[in-house]
Amino acid sequence: MAVEKIPSEDIVNKKASVDTNFDQATANLLVKAGLGLSIGVVASALLFKRRMWPVTFFTGAGVGAAYADAQRIFDS
């Protein structure tokens, strides 16, 4: 069984690609979770008599959307 050697440039390019993907996924998570939190706070204050569940629901929806996007980013 022969081991195929990978040029060092390929290793560096793959690492840079993973770093870029991770940065993009993290930024996406922060934006979507923050947006969900904001929508939840506004909905809670205006529509639901200051209950906690709209904040939790919309923040979770933002995190879920960011997770789905992260899967798409890392699969490509």
PDB file of N, H, CA, C and O in Angstrom:
ATOM      1  N   MET A   1       0.842  -1.170   0.000  1.00  0.00           N
ATOM      2  CA  MET A   1       0.000   0.000   0.000  1.00  0.00           C
ATOM      3  C   MET A   1       0.892   1.239   0.000  1.00  0.00           C
ATOM      4  O   MET A   1       1.616   1.487   0.965  1.00  0.00           O
ATOM      5  N   ALA A   2       0.842   1.991  -1.045  1.00  0.00           N
ATOM      6  H   ALA A   2       0.254   1.791  -1.829  1.00  0.00           H
ATOM      7  CA  ALA A   2       1.671   3.176  -1.182  1.00  0.00           C
ATOM      8  C   ALA A   2       0.931   4.394  -0.636  1.00  0.00           C
ATOM      9  O   ALA A   2      -0.271   4.569  -0.837  1.00  0.00           O
ATOM     10  N   VAL A   3       1.684   5.210   0.048  1.00  0.00           N
ATOM     11  H   VAL A   3       2.660   5.068   0.212  1.00  0.00           H
ATOM     12  CA  VAL A   3       1.123   6.446   0.590  1.00  0.00           C
ATOM     13  C   VAL A   3       1.401   7.566  -0.400  1.00  0.00           C
ATOM     14  O   VAL A   3       2.545   7.805  -0.786  1.00  0.00           O
ATOM     15  N   GLU A   4       0.342   8.242  -0.800  1.00  0.00           N
ATOM     16  H   GLU A   4      -0.587   8.047  -0.487  1.00  0.00           H
ATOM     17  CA  GLU A   4       0.489   9.336  -1.750  1.00  0.00           C
ATOM     18  C   GLU A   4       0.920  10.590  -1.010  1.00  0.00           C
ATOM     19  O   GLU A   4       0.305  10.978  -0.017  1.00  0.00           O
ATOM     20  N   LYS A   5       1.974  11.217  -1.495  1.00  0.00           N
ATOM     21  H   LYS A   5       2.473  10.902  -2.302  1.00  0.00           H
ATOM     22  CA  LYS A   5       2.470  12.426  -0.856  1.00  0.00           C
ATOM     23  C   LYS A   5       1.681  13.626  -1.359  1.00  0.00           C
ATOM     24  O   LYS A   5       1.378  13.737  -2.547  1.00  0.00           O
ATOM     25  N   ILE A   6       1.358  14.510  -0.445  1.00  0.00           N
ATOM     26  H   ILE A   6       1.604  14.420   0.520  1.00  0.00           H
ATOM     27  CA  ILE A   6       0.624  15.723  -0.777  1.00  0.00           C
ATOM     28  C   ILE A   6       1.602  16.891  -0.720  1.00  0.00           C
ATOM     29  O   ILE A   6       2.282  17.078   0.289  1.00  0.00           O
ATOM     30  N   PRO A   7       1.679  17.665  -1.775  1.00  0.00           N
ATOM     31  CA  PRO A   7       2.563  18.839  -1.731  1.00  0.00           C
ATOM     32  C   PRO A   7       2.156  19.783  -0.594  1.00  0.00           C
ATOM     33  O   PRO A   7       0.976  19.914  -0.268  1.00  0.00           O
ATOM     34  N   SER A   8       3.140  20.425  -0.011  1.00  0.00           N
ATOM     35  H   SER A   8       4.098  20.319  -0.276  1.00  0.00           H
ATOM     36  CA  SER A   8       2.869  21.295   1.136  1.00  0.00           C
ATOM     37  C   SER A   8       1.946  22.451   0.771  1.00  0.00           C
ATOM     38  O   SER A   8       1.214  22.943   1.630  1.00  0.00           O
ATOM     39  N   GLU A   9       1.964  22.893  -0.476  1.00  0.00           N
ATOM     40  H   GLU A   9       2.558  22.494  -1.173  1.00  0.00           H
ATOM     41  CA  GLU A   9       1.071  23.982  -0.880  1.00  0.00           C
ATOM     42  C   GLU A   9      -0.390  23.554  -0.787  1.00  0.00           C
ATOM     43  O   GLU A   9      -1.245  24.360  -0.423  1.00  0.00           O
ATOM     44  N   ASP A  10      -0.686  22.304  -1.110  1.00  0.00           N
ATOM     45  H   ASP A  10       0.008  21.648  -1.406  1.00  0.00           H
ATOM     46  CA  ASP A  10      -2.062  21.813  -1.002  1.00  0.00           C
ATOM     47  C   ASP A  10      -2.532  21.804   0.448  1.00  0.00           C
ATOM     48  O   ASP A  10      -3.681  22.138   0.736  1.00  0.00           O
ATOM     49  N   ILE A  11      -1.643  21.423   1.356  1.00  0.00           N
ATOM     50  H   ILE A  11      -0.710  21.152   1.122  1.00  0.00           H
ATOM     51  CA  ILE A  11      -1.999  21.397   2.781  1.00  0.00           C
ATOM     52  C   ILE A  11      -2.298  22.818   3.265  1.00  0.00           C
ATOM     53  O   ILE A  11      -3.277  23.037   3.978  1.00  0.00           O
ATOM     54  N   VAL A  12      -1.474  23.762   2.888  1.00  0.00           N
ATOM     55  H   VAL A  12      -0.678  23.584   2.309  1.00  0.00           H
ATOM     56  CA  VAL A  12      -1.663  25.155   3.297  1.00  0.00           C
ATOM     57  C   VAL A  12      -2.964  25.701   2.718  1.00  0.00           C
ATOM     58  O   VAL A  12      -3.701  26.399   3.414  1.00  0.00           O
ATOM     59  N   ASN A  13      -3.257  25.395   1.451  1.00  0.00           N
ATOM     60  H   ASN A  13      -2.658  24.829   0.886  1.00  0.00           H
ATOM     61  CA  ASN A  13      -4.483  25.877   0.822  1.00  0.00           C
ATOM     62  C   ASN A  13      -5.718  25.278   1.488  1.00  0.00           C
ATOM     63  O   ASN A  13      -6.715  25.976   1.673  1.00  0.00           O
ATOM     64  N   LYS A  14      -5.667  23.997   1.852  1.00  0.00           N
ATOM     65  H   LYS A  14      -4.857  23.430   1.702  1.00  0.00           H
ATOM     66  CA  LYS A  14      -6.812  23.367   2.519  1.00  0.00           C
ATOM     67  C   LYS A  14      -7.033  23.979   3.900  1.00  0.00           C
ATOM     68  O   LYS A  14      -8.171  24.210   4.309  1.00  0.00           O
ATOM     69  N   LYS A  15      -5.928  24.241   4.621  1.00  0.00           N
ATOM     70  H   LYS A  15      -5.004  24.054   4.288  1.00  0.00           H
ATOM     71  CA  LYS A  15      -6.059  24.856   5.941  1.00  0.00           C
ATOM     72  C   LYS A  15      -6.636  26.263   5.828  1.00  0.00           C
ATOM     73  O   LYS A  15      -7.478  26.652   6.637  1.00  0.00           O
ATOM     74  N   ALA A  16      -6.198  27.022   4.845  1.00  0.00           N
ATOM     75  H   ALA A  16      -5.513  26.706   4.188  1.00  0.00           H
ATOM     76  CA  ALA A  16      -6.725  28.370   4.639  1.00  0.00           C
ATOM     77  C   ALA A  16      -8.208  28.308   4.278  1.00  0.00           C
ATOM     78  O   ALA A  16      -8.991  29.160   4.697  1.00  0.00           O
ATOM     79  N   SER A  17      -8.584  27.302   3.505  1.00  0.00           N
ATOM     80  H   SER A  17      -7.948  26.609   3.165  1.00  0.00           H
ATOM     81  CA  SER A  17      -9.984  27.145   3.124  1.00  0.00           C
ATOM     82  C   SER A  17     -10.853  26.830   4.338  1.00  0.00           C
ATOM     83  O   SER A  17     -11.946  27.374   4.487  1.00  0.00           O
ATOM     84  N   VAL A  18     -10.356  25.944   5.205  1.00  0.00           N
ATOM     85  H   VAL A  18      -9.467  25.502   5.084  1.00  0.00           H
ATOM     86  CA  VAL A  18     -11.111  25.597   6.417  1.00  0.00           C
ATOM     87  C   VAL A  18     -11.212  26.809   7.340  1.00  0.00           C
ATOM     88  O   VAL A  18     -12.267  27.066   7.921  1.00  0.00           O
ATOM     89  N   ASP A  19     -10.123  27.544   7.470  1.00  0.00           N
ATOM     90  H   ASP A  19      -9.267  27.335   6.998  1.00  0.00           H
ATOM     91  CA  ASP A  19     -10.149  28.755   8.306  1.00  0.00           C
ATOM     92  C   ASP A  19     -11.158  29.773   7.776  1.00  0.00           C
ATOM     93  O   ASP A  19     -11.911  30.369   8.546  1.00  0.00           O
ATOM     94  N   THR A  20     -11.167  29.964   6.471  1.00  0.00           N
ATOM     95  H   THR A  20     -10.556  29.480   5.845  1.00  0.00           H
ATOM     96  CA  THR A  20     -12.112  30.900   5.858  1.00  0.00           C
ATOM     97  C   THR A  20     -13.546  30.444   6.068  1.00  0.00           C
ATOM     98  O   THR A  20     -14.420  31.250   6.387  1.00  0.00           O
ATOM     99  N   ASN A  21     -13.787  29.147   5.886  1.00  0.00           N
ATOM    100  H   ASN A  21     -13.077  28.492   5.627  1.00  0.00           H
ATOM    101  CA  ASN A  21     -15.133  28.610   6.086  1.00  0.00           C
ATOM    102  C   ASN A  21     -15.576  28.756   7.539  1.00  0.00           C
ATOM    103  O   ASN A  21     -16.725  29.108   7.807  1.00  0.00           O
ATOM    104  N   PHE A  22     -14.667  28.487   8.478  1.00  0.00           N
ATOM    105  H   PHE A  22     -13.733  28.201   8.260  1.00  0.00           H
ATOM    106  CA  PHE A  22     -15.000  28.614   9.892  1.00  0.00           C
ATOM    107  C   PHE A  22     -15.302  30.061  10.251  1.00  0.00           C
ATOM    108  O   PHE A  22     -16.248  30.328  10.992  1.00  0.00           O
ATOM    109  N   ASP A  23     -14.517  30.992   9.741  1.00  0.00           N
ATOM    110  H   ASP A  23     -13.748  30.775   9.140  1.00  0.00           H
ATOM    111  CA  ASP A  23     -14.764  32.415   9.995  1.00  0.00           C
ATOM    112  C   ASP A  23     -16.121  32.843   9.448  1.00  0.00           C
ATOM    113  O   ASP A  23     -16.865  33.575  10.101  1.00  0.00           O
ATOM    114  N   GLN A  24     -16.432  32.377   8.243  1.00  0.00           N
ATOM    115  H   GLN A  24     -15.828  31.782   7.712  1.00  0.00           H
ATOM    116  CA  GLN A  24     -17.710  32.733   7.627  1.00  0.00           C
ATOM    117  C   GLN A  24     -18.878  32.143   8.419  1.00  0.00           C
ATOM    118  O   GLN A  24     -19.891  32.813   8.621  1.00  0.00           O
ATOM    119  N   ALA A  25     -18.743  30.902   8.865  1.00  0.00           N
ATOM    120  H   ALA A  25     -17.920  30.357   8.702  1.00  0.00           H
ATOM    121  CA  ALA A  25     -19.811  30.259   9.633  1.00  0.00           C
ATOM    122  C   ALA A  25     -20.007  30.942  10.990  1.00  0.00           C
ATOM    123  O   ALA A  25     -21.137  31.106  11.449  1.00  0.00           O
ATOM    124  N   THR A  26     -18.911  31.334  11.622  1.00  0.00           N
ATOM    125  H   THR A  26     -17.993  31.201  11.249  1.00  0.00           H
ATOM    126  CA  THR A  26     -19.001  32.008  12.923  1.00  0.00           C
ATOM    127  C   THR A  26     -19.657  33.383  12.783  1.00  0.00           C
ATOM    128  O   THR A  26     -20.511  33.752  13.589  1.00  0.00           O
ATOM    129  N   ALA A  27     -19.260  34.127  11.773  1.00  0.00           N
ATOM    130  H   ALA A  27     -18.566  33.827  11.119  1.00  0.00           H
ATOM    131  CA  ALA A  27     -19.867  35.442  11.544  1.00  0.00           C
ATOM    132  C   ALA A  27     -21.356  35.295  11.238  1.00  0.00           C
ATOM    133  O   ALA A  27     -22.175  36.081  11.713  1.00  0.00           O
ATOM    134  N   ASN A  28     -21.696  34.294  10.452  1.00  0.00           N
ATOM    135  H   ASN A  28     -21.030  33.655  10.066  1.00  0.00           H
ATOM    136  CA  ASN A  28     -23.085  34.016  10.113  1.00  0.00           C
ATOM    137  C   ASN A  28     -23.891  33.689  11.375  1.00  0.00           C
ATOM    138  O   ASN A  28     -25.021  34.151  11.536  1.00  0.00           O
ATOM    139  N   LEU A  29     -23.294  32.884  12.270  1.00  0.00           N
ATOM    140  H   LEU A  29     -22.377  32.509  12.139  1.00  0.00           H
ATOM    141  CA  LEU A  29     -23.959  32.536  13.527  1.00  0.00           C
ATOM    142  C   LEU A  29     -24.233  33.776  14.371  1.00  0.00           C
ATOM    143  O   LEU A  29     -25.335  33.943  14.894  1.00  0.00           O
ATOM    144  N   LEU A  30     -23.245  34.632  14.502  1.00  0.00           N
ATOM    145  H   LEU A  30     -22.350  34.496  14.078  1.00  0.00           H
ATOM    146  CA  LEU A  30     -23.421  35.829  15.330  1.00  0.00           C
ATOM    147  C   LEU A  30     -24.492  36.758  14.767  1.00  0.00           C
ATOM    148  O   LEU A  30     -25.296  37.314  15.514  1.00  0.00           O
ATOM    149  N   VAL A  31     -24.496  36.921  13.455  1.00  0.00           N
ATOM    150  H   VAL A  31     -23.843  36.469  12.847  1.00  0.00           H
ATOM    151  CA  VAL A  31     -25.477  37.819  12.833  1.00  0.00           C
ATOM    152  C   VAL A  31     -26.887  37.250  12.970  1.00  0.00           C
ATOM    153  O   VAL A  31     -27.807  37.961  13.374  1.00  0.00           O
ATOM    154  N   LYS A  32     -27.060  35.983  12.637  1.00  0.00           N
ATOM    155  H   LYS A  32     -26.313  35.405  12.308  1.00  0.00           H
ATOM    156  CA  LYS A  32     -28.412  35.408  12.644  1.00  0.00           C
ATOM    157  C   LYS A  32     -28.947  35.225  14.061  1.00  0.00           C
ATOM    158  O   LYS A  32     -30.139  35.425  14.296  1.00  0.00           O
ATOM    159  N   ALA A  33     -28.093  34.851  15.004  1.00  0.00           N
ATOM    160  H   ALA A  33     -27.125  34.689  14.813  1.00  0.00           H
ATOM    161  CA  ALA A  33     -28.545  34.732  16.389  1.00  0.00           C
ATOM    162  C   ALA A  33     -28.893  36.107  16.954  1.00  0.00           C
ATOM    163  O   ALA A  33     -29.879  36.252  17.678  1.00  0.00           O
ATOM    164  N   GLY A  34     -28.088  37.113  16.626  1.00  0.00           N
ATOM    165  H   GLY A  34     -27.288  36.995  16.038  1.00  0.00           H
ATOM    166  CA  GLY A  34     -28.378  38.471  17.089  1.00  0.00           C
ATOM    167  C   GLY A  34     -29.661  39.021  16.492  1.00  0.00           C
ATOM    168  O   GLY A  34     -30.442  39.686  17.172  1.00  0.00           O
ATOM    169  N   LEU A  35     -29.868  38.739  15.223  1.00  0.00           N
ATOM    170  H   LEU A  35     -29.234  38.199  14.671  1.00  0.00           H
ATOM    171  CA  LEU A  35     -31.108  39.175  14.577  1.00  0.00           C
ATOM    172  C   LEU A  35     -32.312  38.476  15.189  1.00  0.00           C
ATOM    173  O   LEU A  35     -33.344  39.103  15.429  1.00  0.00           O
ATOM    174  N   GLY A  36     -32.180  37.181  15.439  1.00  0.00           N
ATOM    175  H   GLY A  36     -31.342  36.672  15.244  1.00  0.00           H
ATOM    176  CA  GLY A  36     -33.268  36.438  16.082  1.00  0.00           C
ATOM    177  C   GLY A  36     -33.549  36.954  17.482  1.00  0.00           C
ATOM    178  O   GLY A  36     -34.705  37.074  17.885  1.00  0.00           O
ATOM    179  N   LEU A  37     -32.488  37.260  18.225  1.00  0.00           N
ATOM    180  H   LEU A  37     -31.548  37.163  17.898  1.00  0.00           H
ATOM    181  CA  LEU A  37     -32.656  37.824  19.565  1.00  0.00           C
ATOM    182  C   LEU A  37     -33.387  39.162  19.497  1.00  0.00           C
ATOM    183  O   LEU A  37     -34.290  39.420  20.291  1.00  0.00           O
ATOM    184  N   SER A  38     -33.002  39.999  18.561  1.00  0.00           N
ATOM    185  H   SER A  38     -32.267  39.789  17.915  1.00  0.00           H
ATOM    186  CA  SER A  38     -33.646  41.315  18.409  1.00  0.00           C
ATOM    187  C   SER A  38     -35.127  41.175  18.059  1.00  0.00           C
ATOM    188  O   SER A  38     -35.976  41.844  18.648  1.00  0.00           O
ATOM    189  N   ILE A  39     -35.425  40.317  17.116  1.00  0.00           N
ATOM    190  H   ILE A  39     -34.735  39.774  16.638  1.00  0.00           H
ATOM    191  CA  ILE A  39     -36.823  40.101  16.743  1.00  0.00           C
ATOM    192  C   ILE A  39     -37.608  39.540  17.924  1.00  0.00           C
ATOM    193  O   ILE A  39     -38.753  39.931  18.152  1.00  0.00           O
ATOM    194  N   GLY A  40     -36.996  38.626  18.673  1.00  0.00           N
ATOM    195  H   GLY A  40     -36.066  38.308  18.487  1.00  0.00           H
ATOM    196  CA  GLY A  40     -37.662  38.052  19.837  1.00  0.00           C
ATOM    197  C   GLY A  40     -37.959  39.079  20.915  1.00  0.00           C
ATOM    198  O   GLY A  40     -39.031  39.059  21.519  1.00  0.00           O
ATOM    199  N   VAL A  41     -37.014  39.976  21.157  1.00  0.00           N
ATOM    200  H   VAL A  41     -36.143  39.992  20.666  1.00  0.00           H
ATOM    201  CA  VAL A  41     -37.229  41.014  22.175  1.00  0.00           C
ATOM    202  C   VAL A  41     -38.352  41.955  21.751  1.00  0.00           C
ATOM    203  O   VAL A  41     -39.211  42.308  22.559  1.00  0.00           O
ATOM    204  N   VAL A  42     -38.344  42.358  20.491  1.00  0.00           N
ATOM    205  H   VAL A  42     -37.647  42.072  19.834  1.00  0.00           H
ATOM    206  CA  VAL A  42     -39.395  43.260  20.001  1.00  0.00           C
ATOM    207  C   VAL A  42     -40.753  42.566  20.035  1.00  0.00           C
ATOM    208  O   VAL A  42     -41.744  43.158  20.464  1.00  0.00           O
ATOM    209  N   ALA A  43     -40.801  41.319  19.584  1.00  0.00           N
ATOM    210  H   ALA A  43     -39.996  40.839  19.236  1.00  0.00           H
ATOM    211  CA  ALA A  43     -42.067  40.581  19.598  1.00  0.00           C
ATOM    212  C   ALA A  43     -42.554  40.370  21.025  1.00  0.00           C
ATOM    213  O   ALA A  43     -43.749  40.473  21.300  1.00  0.00           O
ATOM    214  N   SER A  44     -41.634  40.078  21.925  1.00  0.00           N
ATOM    215  H   SER A  44     -40.663  39.994  21.702  1.00  0.00           H
ATOM    216  CA  SER A  44     -42.005  39.876  23.321  1.00  0.00           C
ATOM    217  C   SER A  44     -42.570  41.153  23.936  1.00  0.00           C
ATOM    218  O   SER A  44     -43.568  41.119  24.656  1.00  0.00           O
ATOM    219  N   ALA A  45     -41.925  42.267  23.646  1.00  0.00           N
ATOM    220  H   ALA A  45     -41.114  42.294  23.061  1.00  0.00           H
ATOM    221  CA  ALA A  45     -42.355  43.532  24.238  1.00  0.00           C
ATOM    222  C   ALA A  45     -43.679  44.022  23.647  1.00  0.00           C
ATOM    223  O   ALA A  45     -44.524  44.549  24.370  1.00  0.00           O
ATOM    224  N   LEU A  46     -43.860  43.851  22.342  1.00  0.00           N
ATOM    225  H   LEU A  46     -43.173  43.423  21.754  1.00  0.00           H
ATOM    226  CA  LEU A  46     -45.039  44.420  21.684  1.00  0.00           C
ATOM    227  C   LEU A  46     -46.245  43.476  21.639  1.00  0.00           C
ATOM    228  O   LEU A  46     -47.387  43.922  21.745  1.00  0.00           O
ATOM    229  N   LEU A  47     -45.996  42.194  21.485  1.00  0.00           N
ATOM    230  H   LEU A  47     -45.069  41.831  21.399  1.00  0.00           H
ATOM    231  CA  LEU A  47     -47.103  41.280  21.208  1.00  0.00           C
ATOM    232  C   LEU A  47     -47.436  40.288  22.324  1.00  0.00           C
ATOM    233  O   LEU A  47     -48.589  39.877  22.454  1.00  0.00           O
ATOM    234  N   PHE A  48     -46.453  39.900  23.123  1.00  0.00           N
ATOM    235  H   PHE A  48     -45.516  40.234  23.017  1.00  0.00           H
ATOM    236  CA  PHE A  48     -46.662  38.769  24.026  1.00  0.00           C
ATOM    237  C   PHE A  48     -46.503  39.104  25.504  1.00  0.00           C
ATOM    238  O   PHE A  48     -46.133  38.233  26.292  1.00  0.00           O
ATOM    239  N   LYS A  49     -46.768  40.315  25.888  1.00  0.00           N
ATOM    240  H   LYS A  49     -47.069  41.023  25.248  1.00  0.00           H
ATOM    241  CA  LYS A  49     -46.774  40.748  27.290  1.00  0.00           C
ATOM    242  C   LYS A  49     -45.490  40.392  28.036  1.00  0.00           C
ATOM    243  O   LYS A  49     -45.514  39.928  29.176  1.00  0.00           O
ATOM    244  N   ARG A  50     -44.367  40.625  27.351  1.00  0.00           N
ATOM    245  H   ARG A  50     -44.348  41.002  26.424  1.00  0.00           H
ATOM    246  CA  ARG A  50     -43.036  40.439  27.926  1.00  0.00           C
ATOM    247  C   ARG A  50     -42.770  39.028  28.427  1.00  0.00           C
ATOM    248  O   ARG A  50     -42.177  38.841  29.490  1.00  0.00           O
ATOM    249  N   ARG A  51     -43.202  38.057  27.675  1.00  0.00           N
ATOM    250  H   ARG A  51     -43.684  38.209  26.812  1.00  0.00           H
ATOM    251  CA  ARG A  51     -42.895  36.660  27.981  1.00  0.00           C
ATOM    252  C   ARG A  51     -41.499  36.318  27.459  1.00  0.00           C
ATOM    253  O   ARG A  51     -40.958  37.035  26.618  1.00  0.00           O
ATOM    254  N   MET A  52     -40.922  35.236  27.950  1.00  0.00           N
ATOM    255  H   MET A  52     -41.362  34.653  28.633  1.00  0.00           H
ATOM    256  CA  MET A  52     -39.575  34.852  27.556  1.00  0.00           C
ATOM    257  C   MET A  52     -39.552  33.962  26.313  1.00  0.00           C
ATOM    258  O   MET A  52     -38.546  33.932  25.603  1.00  0.00           O
ATOM    259  N   TRP A  53     -40.624  33.247  26.040  1.00  0.00           N
ATOM    260  H   TRP A  53     -41.441  33.272  26.616  1.00  0.00           H
ATOM    261  CA  TRP A  53     -40.573  32.260  24.956  1.00  0.00           C
ATOM    262  C   TRP A  53     -40.349  32.846  23.568  1.00  0.00           C
ATOM    263  O   TRP A  53     -39.703  32.182  22.757  1.00  0.00           O
ATOM    264  N   PRO A  54     -40.839  34.056  23.230  1.00  0.00           N
ATOM    265  CA  PRO A  54     -40.523  34.568  21.887  1.00  0.00           C
ATOM    266  C   PRO A  54     -39.028  34.848  21.694  1.00  0.00           C
ATOM    267  O   PRO A  54     -38.489  34.649  20.605  1.00  0.00           O
ATOM    268  N   VAL A  55     -38.372  35.306  22.745  1.00  0.00           N
ATOM    269  H   VAL A  55     -38.810  35.468  23.630  1.00  0.00           H
ATOM    270  CA  VAL A  55     -36.934  35.568  22.668  1.00  0.00           C
ATOM    271  C   VAL A  55     -36.193  34.256  22.427  1.00  0.00           C
ATOM    272  O   VAL A  55     -35.321  34.179  21.561  1.00  0.00           O
ATOM    273  N   THR A  56     -36.541  33.237  23.188  1.00  0.00           N
ATOM    274  H   THR A  56     -37.249  33.299  23.891  1.00  0.00           H
ATOM    275  CA  THR A  56     -35.906  31.930  23.040  1.00  0.00           C
ATOM    276  C   THR A  56     -36.198  31.323  21.674  1.00  0.00           C
ATOM    277  O   THR A  56     -35.302  30.777  21.030  1.00  0.00           O
ATOM    278  N   PHE A  57     -37.436  31.415  21.238  1.00  0.00           N
ATOM    279  H   PHE A  57     -38.163  31.859  21.761  1.00  0.00           H
ATOM    280  CA  PHE A  57     -37.834  30.831  19.958  1.00  0.00           C
ATOM    281  C   PHE A  57     -37.087  31.470  18.790  1.00  0.00           C
ATOM    282  O   PHE A  57     -36.509  30.768  17.960  1.00  0.00           O
ATOM    283  N   PHE A  58     -37.098  32.798  18.726  1.00  0.00           N
ATOM    284  H   PHE A  58     -37.567  33.369  19.400  1.00  0.00           H
ATOM    285  CA  PHE A  58     -36.479  33.473  17.590  1.00  0.00           C
ATOM    286  C   PHE A  58     -34.950  33.371  17.620  1.00  0.00           C
ATOM    287  O   PHE A  58     -34.317  33.306  16.566  1.00  0.00           O
ATOM    288  N   THR A  59     -34.354  33.355  18.815  1.00  0.00           N
ATOM    289  H   THR A  59     -34.869  33.408  19.671  1.00  0.00           H
ATOM    290  CA  THR A  59     -32.910  33.139  18.901  1.00  0.00           C
ATOM    291  C   THR A  59     -32.563  31.731  18.426  1.00  0.00           C
ATOM    292  O   THR A  59     -31.594  31.539  17.692  1.00  0.00           O
ATOM    293  N   GLY A  60     -33.349  30.761  18.842  1.00  0.00           N
ATOM    294  H   GLY A  60     -34.136  30.918  19.438  1.00  0.00           H
ATOM    295  CA  GLY A  60     -33.128  29.381  18.387  1.00  0.00           C
ATOM    296  C   GLY A  60     -33.321  29.230  16.891  1.00  0.00           C
ATOM    297  O   GLY A  60     -32.594  28.478  16.242  1.00  0.00           O
ATOM    298  N   ALA A  61     -34.285  29.931  16.344  1.00  0.00           N
ATOM    299  H   ALA A  61     -34.875  30.542  16.871  1.00  0.00           H
ATOM    300  CA  ALA A  61     -34.499  29.884  14.894  1.00  0.00           C
ATOM    301  C   ALA A  61     -33.295  30.483  14.159  1.00  0.00           C
ATOM    302  O   ALA A  61     -32.883  29.967  13.120  1.00  0.00           O
ATOM    303  N   GLY A  62     -32.738  31.559  14.692  1.00  0.00           N
ATOM    304  H   GLY A  62     -33.072  31.978  15.536  1.00  0.00           H
ATOM    305  CA  GLY A  62     -31.543  32.158  14.094  1.00  0.00           C
ATOM    306  C   GLY A  62     -30.340  31.233  14.156  1.00  0.00           C
ATOM    307  O   GLY A  62     -29.585  31.118  13.190  1.00  0.00           O
ATOM    308  N   VAL A  63     -30.163  30.572  15.299  1.00  0.00           N
ATOM    309  H   VAL A  63     -30.776  30.665  16.083  1.00  0.00           H
ATOM    310  CA  VAL A  63     -29.056  29.619  15.444  1.00  0.00           C
ATOM    311  C   VAL A  63     -29.262  28.431  14.504  1.00  0.00           C
ATOM    312  O   VAL A  63     -28.305  27.943  13.903  1.00  0.00           O
ATOM    313  N   GLY A  64     -30.489  27.970  14.377  1.00  0.00           N
ATOM    314  H   GLY A  64     -31.266  28.366  14.866  1.00  0.00           H
ATOM    315  CA  GLY A  64     -30.779  26.858  13.477  1.00  0.00           C
ATOM    316  C   GLY A  64     -30.506  27.213  12.025  1.00  0.00           C
ATOM    317  O   GLY A  64     -29.970  26.398  11.274  1.00  0.00           O
ATOM    318  N   ALA A  65     -30.866  28.404  11.633  1.00  0.00           N
ATOM    319  H   ALA A  65     -31.302  29.066  12.243  1.00  0.00           H
ATOM    320  CA  ALA A  65     -30.593  28.851  10.269  1.00  0.00           C
ATOM    321  C   ALA A  65     -29.085  28.966  10.028  1.00  0.00           C
ATOM    322  O   ALA A  65     -28.591  28.611   8.958  1.00  0.00           O
ATOM    323  N   ALA A  66     -28.370  29.461  11.022  1.00  0.00           N
ATOM    324  H   ALA A  66     -28.771  29.749  11.891  1.00  0.00           H
ATOM    325  CA  ALA A  66     -26.914  29.574  10.894  1.00  0.00           C
ATOM    326  C   ALA A  66     -26.270  28.193  10.833  1.00  0.00           C
ATOM    327  O   ALA A  66     -25.294  27.998  10.108  1.00  0.00           O
ATOM    328  N   TYR A  67     -26.799  27.243  11.581  1.00  0.00           N
ATOM    329  H   TYR A  67     -27.591  27.402  12.170  1.00  0.00           H
ATOM    330  CA  TYR A  67     -26.273  25.870  11.550  1.00  0.00           C
ATOM    331  C   TYR A  67     -26.480  25.243  10.172  1.00  0.00           C
ATOM    332  O   TYR A  67     -25.586  24.580   9.645  1.00  0.00           O
ATOM    333  N   ALA A  68     -27.644  25.451   9.601  1.00  0.00           N
ATOM    334  H   ALA A  68     -28.370  25.989  10.029  1.00  0.00           H
ATOM    335  CA  ALA A  68     -27.924  24.919   8.261  1.00  0.00           C
ATOM    336  C   ALA A  68     -26.988  25.555   7.229  1.00  0.00           C
ATOM    337  O   ALA A  68     -26.493  24.869   6.334  1.00  0.00           O
ATOM    338  N   ASP A  69     -26.748  26.848   7.351  1.00  0.00           N
ATOM    339  H   ASP A  69     -27.150  27.406   8.077  1.00  0.00           H
ATOM    340  CA  ASP A  69     -25.824  27.514   6.433  1.00  0.00           C
ATOM    341  C   ASP A  69     -24.391  27.014   6.625  1.00  0.00           C
ATOM    342  O   ASP A  69     -23.648  26.869   5.655  1.00  0.00           O
ATOM    343  N   ALA A  70     -24.004  26.752   7.880  1.00  0.00           N
ATOM    344  H   ALA A  70     -24.608  26.870   8.669  1.00  0.00           H
ATOM    345  CA  ALA A  70     -22.654  26.237   8.147  1.00  0.00           C
ATOM    346  C   ALA A  70     -22.474  24.853   7.516  1.00  0.00           C
ATOM    347  O   ALA A  70     -21.410  24.551   6.976  1.00  0.00           O
ATOM    348  N   GLN A  71     -23.490  24.029   7.583  1.00  0.00           N
ATOM    349  H   GLN A  71     -24.355  24.274   8.022  1.00  0.00           H
ATOM    350  CA  GLN A  71     -23.404  22.717   6.922  1.00  0.00           C
ATOM    351  C   GLN A  71     -23.211  22.896   5.425  1.00  0.00           C
ATOM    352  O   GLN A  71     -22.395  22.203   4.817  1.00  0.00           O
ATOM    353  N   ARG A  72     -23.949  23.812   4.829  1.00  0.00           N
ATOM    354  H   ARG A  72     -24.612  24.375   5.323  1.00  0.00           H
ATOM    355  CA  ARG A  72     -23.824  24.067   3.399  1.00  0.00           C
ATOM    356  C   ARG A  72     -22.433  24.606   3.066  1.00  0.00           C
ATOM    357  O   ARG A  72     -21.842  24.224   2.056  1.00  0.00           O
ATOM    358  N   ILE A  73     -21.914  25.487   3.910  1.00  0.00           N
ATOM    359  H   ILE A  73     -22.394  25.797   4.731  1.00  0.00           H
ATOM    360  CA  ILE A  73     -20.587  26.071   3.670  1.00  0.00           C
ATOM    361  C   ILE A  73     -19.508  24.990   3.715  1.00  0.00           C
ATOM    362  O   ILE A  73     -18.636  24.955   2.847  1.00  0.00           O
ATOM    363  N   PHE A  74     -19.555  24.107   4.718  1.00  0.00           N
ATOM    364  H   PHE A  74     -20.263  24.135   5.423  1.00  0.00           H
ATOM    365  CA  PHE A  74     -18.507  23.111   4.867  1.00  0.00           C
ATOM    366  C   PHE A  74     -18.648  21.957   3.895  1.00  0.00           C
ATOM    367  O   PHE A  74     -17.663  21.274   3.614  1.00  0.00           O
ATOM    368  N   ASP A  75     -19.832  21.719   3.377  1.00  0.00           N
ATOM    369  H   ASP A  75     -20.632  22.274   3.605  1.00  0.00           H
ATOM    370  CA  ASP A  75     -20.021  20.643   2.388  1.00  0.00           C
ATOM    371  C   ASP A  75     -19.541  21.033   1.005  1.00  0.00           C
ATOM    372  O   ASP A  75     -19.230  20.165   0.189  1.00  0.00           O
ATOM    373  N   SER A  76     -19.478  22.322   0.730  1.00  0.00           N
ATOM    374  H   SER A  76     -19.731  23.027   1.392  1.00  0.00           H
ATOM    375  CA  SER A  76     -19.062  22.747  -0.614  1.00  0.00           C
ATOM    376  C   SER A  76     -17.556  22.817  -0.739  1.00  0.00           C
ATOM    377  O   SER A  76     -17.040  23.158  -1.803  1.00  0.00           O
TER     378      SER A  76
END
